Amino acid sequence: MSMTVTTSASVSWTPTAAPTGSGNSAFNFSVSAEASSTGVIDIPSSTAPATDFVVPFGSVNAAQFVVIENKTSQTLELCVNSSSDLISIPALGSFIYSSPTVSATHPIVSLTLTTVETKSTNEYVNFMVFGS
């Protein structure tokens, strides 16, 4: 069963030497997906640095739309497809990926979050993965 996933973002900024708020842009993203996996990853207190948390893909074989919302007080490292090139998601930051189709050459088939410091409180990460 196919589902349509849509989201939009608007960006407002002030270019140098321009009137306040004069830079504006809106983006709309739409993906037709067949499967989804959404939820929360708990990061328990006393979790050691370099602890991995796999983002569950459930029945998603390849991602077309991903949102990772870091609700922790620390930077987390995001590993895509076991790559050695990591993406840092700062505390309270987000990672968003959107593609109208699954990449034929390098589809996203796995995501892993890694802690960089010891936590003293229970925290969490929200995730949404949609795809084929």
N, CA, C and O atoms as CSV, one atom per row, in Angstrom:
chain,resi,resn,atom,element,x,y,z
A,1,MET,N,N,0.840,-1.176,0.000
A,1,MET,CA,C,0.000,0.000,0.000
A,1,MET,C,C,0.885,1.239,0.000
A,1,MET,O,O,1.760,1.379,0.854
A,2,SER,N,N,0.670,2.103,-0.916
A,2,SER,CA,C,1.471,3.317,-1.037
A,2,SER,C,C,0.877,4.434,-0.193
A,2,SER,O,O,-0.342,4.555,-0.066
A,3,MET,N,N,1.754,5.244,0.379
A,3,MET,CA,C,1.326,6.410,1.155
A,3,MET,C,C,2.120,7.613,0.675
A,3,MET,O,O,3.238,7.467,0.180
A,4,THR,N,N,1.557,8.774,0.817
A,4,THR,CA,C,2.257,10.000,0.460
A,4,THR,C,C,2.702,10.693,1.730
A,4,THR,O,O,1.903,10.934,2.635
A,5,VAL,N,N,3.986,11.013,1.786
A,5,VAL,CA,C,4.563,11.721,2.921
A,5,VAL,C,C,4.910,13.122,2.438
A,5,VAL,O,O,5.658,13.280,1.473
A,6,THR,N,N,4.377,14.124,3.094
A,6,THR,CA,C,4.672,15.504,2.686
A,6,THR,C,C,5.126,16.310,3.891
A,6,THR,O,O,4.683,16.087,5.018
A,7,THR,N,N,5.997,17.227,3.632
A,7,THR,CA,C,6.419,18.181,4.643
A,7,THR,C,C,6.835,19.458,3.933
A,7,THR,O,O,7.116,19.453,2.735
A,8,SER,N,N,6.870,20.527,4.669
A,8,SER,CA,C,7.303,21.792,4.081
A,8,SER,C,C,8.145,22.540,5.097
A,8,SER,O,O,8.043,22.323,6.305
A,9,ALA,N,N,8.969,23.414,4.581
A,9,ALA,CA,C,9.809,24.254,5.437
A,9,ALA,C,C,9.864,25.641,4.824
A,9,ALA,O,O,9.923,25.791,3.603
A,10,SER,N,N,9.846,26.626,5.658
A,10,SER,CA,C,10.046,27.975,5.161
A,10,SER,C,C,11.250,28.561,5.887
A,10,SER,O,O,11.456,28.325,7.077
A,11,VAL,N,N,12.031,29.322,5.149
A,11,VAL,CA,C,13.253,29.912,5.679
A,11,VAL,C,C,13.179,31.416,5.465
A,11,VAL,O,O,12.862,31.889,4.374
A,12,SER,N,N,13.474,32.154,6.517
A,12,SER,CA,C,13.502,33.606,6.420
A,12,SER,C,C,14.831,34.086,6.989
A,12,SER,O,O,15.254,33.630,8.051
A,13,TRP,N,N,15.479,34.990,6.299
A,13,TRP,CA,C,16.761,35.506,6.747
A,13,TRP,C,C,16.913,36.943,6.279
A,13,TRP,O,O,16.118,37.439,5.480
A,14,THR,N,N,17.945,37.606,6.789
A,14,THR,CA,C,18.245,38.968,6.368
A,14,THR,C,C,19.606,38.974,5.694
A,14,THR,O,O,20.627,38.832,6.367
A,15,PRO,N,N,19.638,39.137,4.368
A,15,PRO,CA,C,20.935,39.236,3.677
A,15,PRO,C,C,21.703,40.472,4.135
A,15,PRO,O,O,21.109,41.437,4.617
A,16,THR,N,N,23.012,40.439,3.984
A,16,THR,CA,C,23.852,41.575,4.349
A,16,THR,C,C,23.382,42.844,3.640
A,16,THR,O,O,23.117,42.833,2.438
A,17,ALA,N,N,23.281,43.925,4.392
A,17,ALA,CA,C,22.895,45.247,3.866
A,17,ALA,C,C,21.530,45.245,3.182
A,17,ALA,O,O,21.306,46.001,2.237
A,18,ALA,N,N,20.626,44.404,3.656
A,18,ALA,CA,C,19.279,44.340,3.078
A,18,ALA,C,C,18.261,44.583,4.194
A,18,ALA,O,O,18.596,44.475,5.373
A,19,PRO,N,N,17.022,44.909,3.826
A,19,PRO,CA,C,15.984,45.105,4.848
A,19,PRO,C,C,15.765,43.828,5.672
A,19,PRO,O,O,15.891,42.721,5.150
A,20,THR,N,N,15.443,43.986,6.935
A,20,THR,CA,C,15.206,42.866,7.840
A,20,THR,C,C,14.163,41.908,7.269
A,20,THR,O,O,13.093,42.331,6.831
A,21,GLY,N,N,14.486,40.616,7.277
A,21,GLY,CA,C,13.551,39.587,6.818
A,21,GLY,C,C,13.309,39.587,5.325
A,21,GLY,O,O,12.302,39.040,4.875
A,22,SER,N,N,14.198,40.182,4.536
A,22,SER,CA,C,13.946,40.282,3.092
A,22,SER,C,C,14.281,39.009,2.325
A,22,SER,O,O,13.904,38.875,1.161
A,23,GLY,N,N,14.974,38.086,2.953
A,23,GLY,CA,C,15.239,36.802,2.298
A,23,GLY,C,C,14.201,35.788,2.738
A,23,GLY,O,O,14.067,35.529,3.934
A,24,ASN,N,N,13.472,35.215,1.812
A,24,ASN,CA,C,12.436,34.231,2.142
A,24,ASN,C,C,12.431,33.125,1.097
A,24,ASN,O,O,12.631,33.374,-0.092
A,25,SER,N,N,12.203,31.913,1.554
A,25,SER,CA,C,12.098,30.792,0.633
A,25,SER,C,C,11.257,29.709,1.286
A,25,SER,O,O,11.298,29.533,2.504
A,26,ALA,N,N,10.503,28.991,0.487
A,26,ALA,CA,C,9.688,27.886,0.990
A,26,ALA,C,C,10.020,26.636,0.193
A,26,ALA,O,O,10.246,26.694,-1.016
A,27,PHE,N,N,10.045,25.514,0.880
A,27,PHE,CA,C,10.344,24.235,0.257
A,27,PHE,C,C,9.235,23.253,0.600
A,27,PHE,O,O,8.790,23.191,1.746
A,28,ASN,N,N,8.796,22.498,-0.372
A,28,ASN,CA,C,7.823,21.438,-0.145
A,28,ASN,C,C,8.441,20.120,-0.594
A,28,ASN,O,O,9.021,20.031,-1.676
A,29,PHE,N,N,8.312,19.104,0.245
A,29,PHE,CA,C,8.844,17.789,-0.052
A,29,PHE,C,C,7.689,16.800,-0.074
A,29,PHE,O,O,6.833,16.820,0.811
A,30,SER,N,N,7.663,15.945,-1.071
A,30,SER,CA,C,6.628,14.923,-1.160
A,30,SER,C,C,7.260,13.626,-1.624
A,30,SER,O,O,8.013,13.601,-2.597
A,31,VAL,N,N,6.951,12.557,-0.924
A,31,VAL,CA,C,7.508,11.244,-1.217
A,31,VAL,C,C,6.368,10.235,-1.229
A,31,VAL,O,O,5.511,10.248,-0.345
A,32,SER,N,N,6.360,9.371,-2.222
A,32,SER,CA,C,5.417,8.257,-2.257
A,32,SER,C,C,6.140,7.041,-1.708
A,32,SER,O,O,7.062,6.528,-2.342
A,33,ALA,N,N,5.735,6.578,-0.543
A,33,ALA,CA,C,6.422,5.487,0.147
A,33,ALA,C,C,5.495,4.290,0.320
A,33,ALA,O,O,4.271,4.421,0.287
A,34,GLU,N,N,6.100,3.132,0.504
A,34,GLU,CA,C,5.337,1.898,0.696
A,34,GLU,C,C,5.407,1.373,2.124
A,34,GLU,O,O,4.595,0.537,2.521
A,35,ALA,N,N,6.378,1.862,2.898
A,35,ALA,CA,C,6.558,1.351,4.256
A,35,ALA,C,C,7.058,2.479,5.158
A,35,ALA,O,O,7.594,3.481,4.685
A,36,SER,N,N,6.872,2.295,6.453
A,36,SER,CA,C,7.328,3.309,7.402
A,36,SER,C,C,7.779,2.668,8.705
A,36,SER,O,O,7.368,1.561,9.053
A,37,SER,N,N,8.629,3.387,9.409
A,37,SER,CA,C,9.053,3.015,10.749
A,37,SER,C,C,9.241,4.321,11.516
A,37,SER,O,O,10.074,5.148,11.144
A,38,THR,N,N,8.477,4.502,12.573
A,38,THR,CA,C,8.567,5.731,13.363
A,38,THR,C,C,8.615,5.376,14.842
A,38,THR,O,O,8.081,4.348,15.257
A,39,GLY,N,N,9.246,6.216,15.626
A,39,GLY,CA,C,9.278,5.936,17.052
A,39,GLY,C,C,10.295,6.758,17.798
A,39,GLY,O,O,10.712,7.831,17.361
A,40,VAL,N,N,10.684,6.218,18.949
A,40,VAL,CA,C,11.603,6.877,19.867
A,40,VAL,C,C,12.721,5.904,20.213
A,40,VAL,O,O,12.475,4.723,20.459
A,41,ILE,N,N,13.944,6.404,20.229
A,41,ILE,CA,C,15.085,5.628,20.712
A,41,ILE,C,C,15.480,6.223,22.055
A,41,ILE,O,O,15.866,7.389,22.131
A,42,ASP,N,N,15.385,5.427,23.113
A,42,ASP,CA,C,15.768,5.890,24.444
A,42,ASP,C,C,17.283,5.816,24.603
A,42,ASP,O,O,17.907,4.823,24.226
A,43,ILE,N,N,17.870,6.873,25.164
A,43,ILE,CA,C,19.290,6.907,25.494
A,43,ILE,C,C,19.356,6.957,27.026
A,43,ILE,O,O,19.191,8.024,27.619
A,44,PRO,N,N,19.596,5.806,27.667
A,44,PRO,CA,C,19.561,5.752,29.131
A,44,PRO,C,C,20.698,6.549,29.781
A,44,PRO,O,O,21.744,6.780,29.175
A,45,SER,N,N,20.461,6.963,31.033
A,45,SER,CA,C,21.531,7.625,31.783
A,45,SER,C,C,22.698,6.651,31.920
A,45,SER,O,O,22.505,5.436,31.891
A,46,SER,N,N,23.886,7.176,32.066
A,46,SER,CA,C,25.128,6.405,32.194
A,46,SER,C,C,25.505,5.658,30.925
A,46,SER,O,O,26.366,4.779,30.969
A,47,THR,N,N,24.876,5.987,29.781
A,47,THR,CA,C,25.295,5.385,28.511
A,47,THR,C,C,26.707,5.868,28.206
A,47,THR,O,O,26.972,7.070,28.212
A,48,ALA,N,N,27.604,4.937,27.940
A,48,ALA,CA,C,29.007,5.275,27.690
A,48,ALA,C,C,29.193,5.917,26.321
A,48,ALA,O,O,28.380,5.709,25.420
A,49,PRO,N,N,30.262,6.698,26.160
A,49,PRO,CA,C,30.592,7.220,24.831
A,49,PRO,C,C,30.811,6.073,23.856
A,49,PRO,O,O,31.189,4.973,24.259
A,50,ALA,N,N,30.578,6.326,22.590
A,50,ALA,CA,C,30.768,5.350,21.502
A,50,ALA,C,C,29.775,4.189,21.579
A,50,ALA,O,O,30.055,3.097,21.083
A,51,THR,N,N,28.616,4.425,22.200
A,51,THR,CA,C,27.557,3.422,22.213
A,51,THR,C,C,26.685,3.634,20.982
A,51,THR,O,O,26.249,4.750,20.701
A,52,ASP,N,N,26.439,2.553,20.254
A,52,ASP,CA,C,25.632,2.618,19.031
A,52,ASP,C,C,24.169,2.322,19.310
A,52,ASP,O,O,23.832,1.456,20.117
A,53,PHE,N,N,23.303,3.070,18.617
A,53,PHE,CA,C,21.858,2.848,18.634
A,53,PHE,C,C,21.403,2.769,17.182
A,53,PHE,O,O,21.475,3.756,16.450
A,54,VAL,N,N,20.941,1.607,16.772
A,54,VAL,CA,C,20.491,1.409,15.393
A,54,VAL,C,C,19.089,1.977,15.232
A,54,VAL,O,O,18.202,1.702,16.040
A,55,VAL,N,N,18.896,2.771,14.183
A,55,VAL,CA,C,17.569,3.292,13.874
A,55,VAL,C,C,16.787,2.152,13.221
A,55,VAL,O,O,17.194,1.660,12.168
A,56,PRO,N,N,15.667,1.719,13.827
A,56,PRO,CA,C,14.911,0.596,13.261
A,56,PRO,C,C,14.236,0.969,11.939
A,56,PRO,O,O,13.502,1.955,11.868
A,57,PHE,N,N,14.486,0.186,10.910
A,57,PHE,CA,C,13.859,0.421,9.612
A,57,PHE,C,C,12.570,-0.388,9.457
A,57,PHE,O,O,11.796,-0.129,8.535
A,58,GLY,N,N,12.326,-1.358,10.335
A,58,GLY,CA,C,11.113,-2.171,10.214
A,58,GLY,C,C,11.015,-2.790,8.840
A,58,GLY,O,O,11.928,-3.496,8.411
A,59,SER,N,N,9.918,-2.535,8.139
A,59,SER,CA,C,9.719,-3.109,6.805
A,59,SER,C,C,10.264,-2.219,5.683
A,59,SER,O,O,10.077,-2.529,4.507
A,60,VAL,N,N,10.936,-1.119,6.035
A,60,VAL,CA,C,11.539,-0.239,5.027
A,60,VAL,C,C,12.848,-0.866,4.555
A,60,VAL,O,O,13.751,-1.101,5.358
A,61,ASN,N,N,12.953,-1.134,3.264
A,61,ASN,CA,C,14.187,-1.693,2.697
A,61,ASN,C,C,15.177,-0.604,2.302
A,61,ASN,O,O,16.385,-0.779,2.458
A,62,ALA,N,N,14.675,0.518,1.792
A,62,ALA,CA,C,15.511,1.643,1.388
A,62,ALA,C,C,14.748,2.928,1.681
A,62,ALA,O,O,13.582,3.064,1.313
A,63,ALA,N,N,15.414,3.869,2.344
A,63,ALA,CA,C,14.754,5.097,2.796
A,63,ALA,C,C,14.657,6.140,1.701
A,63,ALA,O,O,15.581,6.332,0.911
A,64,GLN,N,N,13.514,6.810,1.674
A,64,GLN,CA,C,13.305,7.957,0.796
A,64,GLN,C,C,13.098,9.241,1.602
A,64,GLN,O,O,13.374,10.339,1.119
A,65,PHE,N,N,12.614,9.092,2.820
A,65,PHE,CA,C,12.376,10.244,3.682
A,65,PHE,C,C,12.752,9.861,5.105
A,65,PHE,O,O,12.249,8.875,5.646
A,66,VAL,N,N,13.645,10.650,5.712
A,66,VAL,CA,C,14.140,10.363,7.059
A,66,VAL,C,C,14.136,11.650,7.870
A,66,VAL,O,O,14.538,12.707,7.383
A,67,VAL,N,N,13.678,11.548,9.110
A,67,VAL,CA,C,13.826,12.627,10.076
A,67,VAL,C,C,14.403,12.017,11.344
A,67,VAL,O,O,13.846,11.070,11.900
A,68,ILE,N,N,15.520,12.567,11.796
A,68,ILE,CA,C,16.105,12.194,13.073
A,68,ILE,C,C,16.115,13.469,13.908
A,68,ILE,O,O,16.733,14.462,13.524
A,69,GLU,N,N,15.433,13.443,15.046
A,69,GLU,CA,C,15.343,14.612,15.919
A,69,GLU,C,C,16.070,14.298,17.229
A,69,GLU,O,O,15.580,13.530,18.057
A,70,ASN,N,N,17.234,14.900,17.396
A,70,ASN,CA,C,18.070,14.670,18.572
A,70,ASN,C,C,17.534,15.492,19.745
A,70,ASN,O,O,17.728,16.707,19.795
A,71,LYS,N,N,16.873,14.841,20.670
A,71,LYS,CA,C,16.302,15.529,21.827
A,71,LYS,C,C,17.221,15.419,23.049
A,71,LYS,O,O,16.798,15.674,24.176
A,72,THR,N,N,18.486,15.035,22.812
A,72,THR,CA,C,19.430,14.892,23.913
A,72,THR,C,C,20.198,16.192,24.132
A,72,THR,O,O,20.067,17.146,23.366
A,73,SER,N,N,20.995,16.210,25.186
A,73,SER,CA,C,21.821,17.381,25.506
A,73,SER,C,C,23.242,17.217,24.968
A,73,SER,O,O,24.146,17.940,25.386
A,74,GLN,N,N,23.447,16.270,24.042
A,74,GLN,CA,C,24.779,16.062,23.479
A,74,GLN,C,C,24.706,15.873,21.966
A,74,GLN,O,O,23.653,15.554,21.414
A,75,THR,N,N,25.828,16.073,21.322
A,75,THR,CA,C,25.935,15.774,19.898
A,75,THR,C,C,25.915,14.273,19.713
A,75,THR,O,O,26.531,13.539,20.487
A,76,LEU,N,N,25.209,13.809,18.691
A,76,LEU,CA,C,25.221,12.404,18.308
A,76,LEU,C,C,25.808,12.302,16.910
A,76,LEU,O,O,25.604,13.188,16.079
A,77,GLU,N,N,26.538,11.222,16.648
A,77,GLU,CA,C,27.095,10.986,15.321
A,77,GLU,C,C,26.159,10.053,14.564
A,77,GLU,O,O,25.747,9.019,15.090
A,78,LEU,N,N,25.821,10.421,13.317
A,78,LEU,CA,C,24.946,9.605,12.478
A,78,LEU,C,C,25.789,8.916,11.418
A,78,LEU,O,O,26.513,9.563,10.661
A,79,CYS,N,N,25.686,7.614,11.377
A,79,CYS,CA,C,26.377,6.808,10.377
A,79,CYS,C,C,25.339,6.306,9.378
A,79,CYS,O,O,24.348,5.684,9.762
A,80,VAL,N,N,25.572,6.580,8.097
A,80,VAL,CA,C,24.672,6.151,7.034
A,80,VAL,C,C,25.312,4.972,6.304
A,80,VAL,O,O,26.427,5.089,5.797
A,81,ASN,N,N,24.613,3.839,6.247
A,81,ASN,CA,C,25.093,2.656,5.507
A,81,ASN,C,C,26.489,2.207,5.914
A,81,ASN,O,O,27.274,1.809,5.053
A,82,SER,N,N,26.814,2.259,7.171
A,82,SER,CA,C,28.125,1.798,7.668
A,82,SER,C,C,29.295,2.599,7.123
A,82,SER,O,O,30.425,2.112,7.123
A,83,SER,N,N,29.049,3.809,6.661
A,83,SER,CA,C,30.109,4.665,6.131
A,83,SER,C,C,31.013,5.146,7.257
A,83,SER,O,O,30.581,5.260,8.404
A,84,SER,N,N,32.257,5.426,6.928
A,84,SER,CA,C,33.166,6.000,7.920
A,84,SER,C,C,33.001,7.519,7.995
A,84,SER,O,O,33.535,8.157,8.902
A,85,ASP,N,N,32.267,8.096,7.046
A,85,ASP,CA,C,31.974,9.530,7.076
A,85,ASP,C,C,30.731,9.751,7.932
A,85,ASP,O,O,29.634,9.334,7.558
A,86,LEU,N,N,30.899,10.403,9.075
A,86,LEU,CA,C,29.805,10.586,10.016
A,86,LEU,C,C,29.212,11.982,9.894
A,86,LEU,O,O,29.895,12.935,9.518
A,87,ILE,N,N,27.930,12.083,10.220
A,87,ILE,CA,C,27.222,13.358,10.243
A,87,ILE,C,C,26.936,13.681,11.705
A,87,ILE,O,O,26.313,12.882,12.403
A,88,SER,N,N,27.380,14.833,12.171
A,88,SER,CA,C,27.124,15.240,13.552
A,88,SER,C,C,25.759,15.914,13.641
A,88,SER,O,O,25.459,16.843,12.892
A,89,ILE,N,N,24.944,15.432,14.565
A,89,ILE,CA,C,23.656,16.064,14.846
A,89,ILE,C,C,23.780,16.683,16.234
A,89,ILE,O,O,23.813,15.956,17.226
A,90,PRO,N,N,23.849,17.999,16.322
A,90,PRO,CA,C,24.052,18.634,17.627
A,90,PRO,C,C,22.859,18.433,18.555
A,90,PRO,O,O,21.768,18.061,18.122
A,91,ALA,N,N,23.090,18.687,19.834
A,91,ALA,CA,C,22.018,18.618,20.829
A,91,ALA,C,C,20.832,19.439,20.345
A,91,ALA,O,O,20.992,20.588,19.935
A,92,LEU,N,N,19.652,18.853,20.393
A,92,LEU,CA,C,18.390,19.467,19.977
A,92,LEU,C,C,18.340,19.777,18.476
A,92,LEU,O,O,17.470,20.522,18.028
A,93,GLY,N,N,19.260,19.214,17.706
A,93,GLY,CA,C,19.286,19.404,16.257
A,93,GLY,C,C,18.560,18.279,15.536
A,93,GLY,O,O,18.118,17.310,16.154
A,94,SER,N,N,18.445,18.420,14.230
A,94,SER,CA,C,17.729,17.435,13.414
A,94,SER,C,C,18.499,17.117,12.141
A,94,SER,O,O,19.318,17.910,11.676
A,95,PHE,N,N,18.222,15.950,11.593
A,95,PHE,CA,C,18.716,15.530,10.285
A,95,PHE,C,C,17.491,15.184,9.463
A,95,PHE,O,O,16.637,14.414,9.902
A,96,ILE,N,N,17.403,15.760,8.252
A,96,ILE,CA,C,16.269,15.487,7.371
A,96,ILE,C,C,16.803,15.102,6.001
A,96,ILE,O,O,17.677,15.775,5.454
A,97,TYR,N,N,16.273,14.014,5.453
A,97,TYR,CA,C,16.638,13.549,4.108
A,97,TYR,C,C,15.351,13.292,3.346
A,97,TYR,O,O,14.418,12.691,3.879
A,98,SER,N,N,15.299,13.745,2.101
A,98,SER,CA,C,14.120,13.515,1.280
A,98,SER,C,C,14.543,13.258,-0.156
A,98,SER,O,O,15.365,13.986,-0.712
A,99,SER,N,N,13.973,12.211,-0.753
A,99,SER,CA,C,14.241,11.891,-2.151
A,99,SER,C,C,12.960,11.318,-2.753
A,99,SER,O,O,12.344,10.441,-2.148
A,100,PRO,N,N,12.542,11.797,-3.937
A,100,PRO,CA,C,11.299,11.299,-4.524
A,100,PRO,C,C,11.364,9.825,-4.925
A,100,PRO,O,O,10.329,9.169,-5.048
A,101,THR,N,N,12.569,9.308,-5.128
A,101,THR,CA,C,12.745,7.893,-5.471
A,101,THR,C,C,13.910,7.326,-4.682
A,101,THR,O,O,14.731,8.072,-4.148
A,102,VAL,N,N,13.978,6.017,-4.611
A,102,VAL,CA,C,15.114,5.354,-3.969
A,102,VAL,C,C,16.315,5.476,-4.897
A,102,VAL,O,O,16.212,5.217,-6.096
A,103,SER,N,N,17.436,5.866,-4.344
A,103,SER,CA,C,18.661,5.983,-5.137
A,103,SER,C,C,19.036,4.627,-5.729
A,103,SER,O,O,19.062,3.619,-5.023
A,104,ALA,N,N,19.323,4.609,-7.022
A,104,ALA,CA,C,19.709,3.358,-7.691
A,104,ALA,C,C,21.141,2.970,-7.353
A,104,ALA,O,O,21.480,1.787,-7.396
A,105,THR,N,N,21.996,3.945,-7.016
A,105,THR,CA,C,23.398,3.634,-6.779
A,105,THR,C,C,23.770,3.547,-5.303
A,105,THR,O,O,24.569,2.692,-4.923
A,106,HIS,N,N,23.208,4.412,-4.467
A,106,HIS,CA,C,23.562,4.416,-3.044
A,106,HIS,C,C,22.333,4.634,-2.172
A,106,HIS,O,O,22.215,5.683,-1.537
A,107,PRO,N,N,21.418,3.675,-2.123
A,107,PRO,CA,C,20.225,3.852,-1.289
A,107,PRO,C,C,20.590,3.833,0.201
A,107,PRO,O,O,21.556,3.187,0.605
A,108,ILE,N,N,19.817,4.538,0.994
A,108,ILE,CA,C,20.007,4.489,2.444
A,108,ILE,C,C,19.302,3.242,2.961
A,108,ILE,O,O,18.077,3.137,2.905
A,109,VAL,N,N,20.095,2.299,3.465
A,109,VAL,CA,C,19.535,1.040,3.950
A,109,VAL,C,C,19.755,0.839,5.451
A,109,VAL,O,O,19.210,-0.095,6.039
A,110,SER,N,N,20.556,1.715,6.072
A,110,SER,CA,C,20.746,1.624,7.516
A,110,SER,C,C,21.229,2.954,8.069
A,110,SER,O,O,21.916,3.717,7.390
A,111,LEU,N,N,20.852,3.216,9.323
A,111,LEU,CA,C,21.281,4.415,10.044
A,111,LEU,C,C,21.627,4.009,11.470
A,111,LEU,O,O,20.882,3.268,12.112
A,112,THR,N,N,22.760,4.497,11.959
A,112,THR,CA,C,23.180,4.217,13.326
A,112,THR,C,C,23.583,5.518,14.002
A,112,THR,O,O,24.330,6.316,13.436
A,113,LEU,N,N,23.087,5.726,15.208
A,113,LEU,CA,C,23.459,6.883,16.016
A,113,LEU,C,C,24.475,6.445,17.062
A,113,LEU,O,O,24.327,5.384,17.668
A,114,THR,N,N,25.509,7.261,17.278
A,114,THR,CA,C,26.553,6.934,18.246
A,114,THR,C,C,26.710,8.084,19.225
A,114,THR,O,O,26.788,9.246,18.826
A,115,THR,N,N,26.757,7.753,20.518
A,115,THR,CA,C,26.955,8.753,21.549
A,115,THR,C,C,28.418,9.197,21.554
A,115,THR,O,O,29.307,8.444,21.156
A,116,VAL,N,N,28.654,10.432,22.012
A,116,VAL,CA,C,30.024,10.940,22.076
A,116,VAL,C,C,30.470,11.246,23.507
A,116,VAL,O,O,31.646,11.521,23.745
A,117,GLU,N,N,29.542,11.201,24.453
A,117,GLU,CA,C,29.894,11.438,25.853
A,117,GLU,C,C,28.943,10.656,26.752
A,117,GLU,O,O,27.908,10.175,26.292
A,118,THR,N,N,29.289,10.530,28.025
A,118,THR,CA,C,28.449,9.828,28.992
A,118,THR,C,C,27.277,10.710,29.386
A,118,THR,O,O,27.445,11.906,29.624
A,119,LYS,N,N,26.096,10.125,29.456
A,119,LYS,CA,C,24.876,10.844,29.839
A,119,LYS,C,C,24.617,10.665,31.330
A,119,LYS,O,O,24.913,9.617,31.903
A,120,SER,N,N,24.063,11.698,31.946
A,120,SER,CA,C,23.720,11.598,33.366
A,120,SER,C,C,22.211,11.502,33.585
A,120,SER,O,O,21.752,11.239,34.696
A,121,THR,N,N,21.438,11.719,32.502
A,121,THR,CA,C,19.982,11.612,32.603
A,121,THR,C,C,19.460,10.794,31.424
A,121,THR,O,O,20.140,10.643,30.409
A,122,ASN,N,N,18.262,10.276,31.572
A,122,ASN,CA,C,17.614,9.576,30.465
A,122,ASN,C,C,17.189,10.597,29.416
A,122,ASN,O,O,16.573,11.611,29.742
A,123,GLU,N,N,17.521,10.325,28.156
A,123,GLU,CA,C,17.148,11.215,27.058
A,123,GLU,C,C,16.676,10.366,25.887
A,123,GLU,O,O,16.624,9.141,25.994
A,124,TYR,N,N,16.329,11.003,24.768
A,124,TYR,CA,C,15.767,10.243,23.662
A,124,TYR,C,C,15.976,10.926,22.315
A,124,TYR,O,O,16.352,12.096,22.231
A,125,VAL,N,N,15.718,10.148,21.266
A,125,VAL,CA,C,15.775,10.610,19.883
A,125,VAL,C,C,14.476,10.181,19.216
A,125,VAL,O,O,14.070,9.027,19.349
A,126,ASN,N,N,13.812,11.095,18.496
A,126,ASN,CA,C,12.656,10.745,17.674
A,126,ASN,C,C,13.148,10.386,16.280
A,126,ASN,O,O,14.105,10.980,15.782
A,127,PHE,N,N,12.492,9.412,15.650
A,127,PHE,CA,C,12.867,9.076,14.273
A,127,PHE,C,C,11.644,8.755,13.435
A,127,PHE,O,O,10.627,8.274,13.936
A,128,MET,N,N,11.770,9.035,12.139
A,128,MET,CA,C,10.775,8.655,11.135
A,128,MET,C,C,11.535,8.210,9.891
A,128,MET,O,O,12.394,8.936,9.389
A,129,VAL,N,N,11.221,7.026,9.399
A,129,VAL,CA,C,11.831,6.501,8.172
A,129,VAL,C,C,10.698,6.033,7.268
A,129,VAL,O,O,9.867,5.219,7.672
A,130,PHE,N,N,10.669,6.551,6.044
A,130,PHE,CA,C,9.677,6.134,5.049
A,130,PHE,C,C,10.415,5.710,3.794
A,130,PHE,O,O,11.448,6.291,3.459
A,131,GLY,N,N,9.909,4.719,3.102
A,131,GLY,CA,C,10.562,4.273,1.873
A,131,GLY,C,C,9.920,3.052,1.271
A,131,GLY,O,O,8.741,2.771,1.484
A,132,SER,N,N,10.720,2.332,0.515
A,132,SER,CA,C,10.191,1.143,-0.176
A,132,SER,C,C,10.393,-0.104,0.655
A,132,SER,O,O,10.010,-1.195,0.232
